[in-house]
């Protein structure tokens, strides 16, 4: 994936913009950055943060939950190109880690 560090990437879930990513370091196949979520995504944010919480057993989450489906996640680069990604990892400090599909 080629982008300039100052480029912002749109984060899409099921085709809807849920945030903007400021890319940081990349170490293929992993990419890292800082995400700023859209204001109406609080429920999605809380759900996703649980996966990086080592104290959460995740017992109440169904593996068929659409939020876990990799096909529902992509980023859009500065040229408008959609790029599929695996379910990204989100952290409380607004860090995001992702891999390309």
C-alpha positions in Angstrom: 0.0 0.0 0.0 1.5 3.3 -1.0 0.4 6.5 0.7 2.0 9.6 2.1 2.2 9.8 5.9 0.3 13.1 5.8 -2.6 11.5 3.8 -5.7 10.7 5.8 -7.5 7.4 5.2 -11.2 6.9 5.7 -12.2 3.9 7.7 -15.4 2.3 6.5 -17.6 -0.3 8.1 -20.3 -1.8 5.8 -19.7 1.1 3.5 -20.3 3.8 6.1 -17.6 6.1 7.3 -16.8 5.4 10.9 -13.6 7.3 11.3 -10.5 8.9 9.8 -7.0 7.4 10.1 -3.8 9.4 10.3 -1.2 6.8 9.2 1.8 6.2 11.2 4.5 3.5 11.1 4.1 0.6 8.8 5.7 -2.8 9.2 4.0 -4.9 6.4 1.8 -6.8 6.7 0.9 -4.5 9.7 0.0 -0.9 9.4 -0.4 1.5 12.3 -2.0 4.9 12.8 -4.3 7.1 14.9 -8.0 7.0 14.4 -10.6 9.7 15.0 -14.0 8.2 15.1 -17.2 9.8 13.9 -19.3 11.1 16.8 -22.2 8.6 16.2 -20.0 5.5 16.5 -19.7 5.2 20.3 -21.4 1.8 20.5 -19.2 0.4 17.8 -16.0 1.8 19.5 -16.9 0.2 22.8 -17.5 -3.1 21.2 -14.2 -3.1 19.3 -12.1 -1.9 22.2 -13.2 -5.1 24.1 -11.0 -7.2 21.7 -7.8 -5.5 22.9 -8.8 -5.7 26.6 -7.0 -8.8 27.9 -9.3 -8.9 31.0 -12.4 -9.3 28.9 -13.4 -13.0 28.2 -15.6 -12.1 25.3 -18.0 -14.9 26.2 -21.1 -12.9 25.3 -20.0 -12.1 21.7 -21.2 -14.4 18.9 -18.6 -15.2 16.2 -21.3 -14.5 13.7 -21.6 -10.9 14.7 -21.4 -8.7 11.6 -18.9 -6.4 13.3 -16.4 -9.2 13.2 -16.8 -10.0 9.5 -13.7 -9.0 7.6 -15.7 -8.4 4.5 -17.4 -5.4 6.2 -14.1 -3.4 6.8 -12.1 -1.3 4.4 -10.1 1.9 4.1 -10.3 4.5 1.4 -7.0 6.2 0.4 -6.5 9.7 -0.8 -7.2 8.7 -4.4 -10.6 7.2 -3.5 -9.4 3.6 -3.8 -11.2 1.2 -1.5 -8.8 -1.4 0.1 -10.2 -4.3 2.1 -8.7 -4.9 5.5 -9.1 -7.5 8.2 -10.9 -6.5 11.4 -8.7 -3.7 12.8 -7.4 -3.6 16.4 -8.4 -0.5 18.3 -6.9 0.8 21.5 -8.0 3.4 24.1 -5.3 5.9 23.1 -6.9 6.0 19.6 -4.2 3.7 18.0 -5.4 1.5 15.3 -3.6 -1.5 13.8 -4.7 -3.1 10.6 -3.7 -5.6 7.9 -4.7 -5.7 4.2 -6.9 -8.5 2.9 
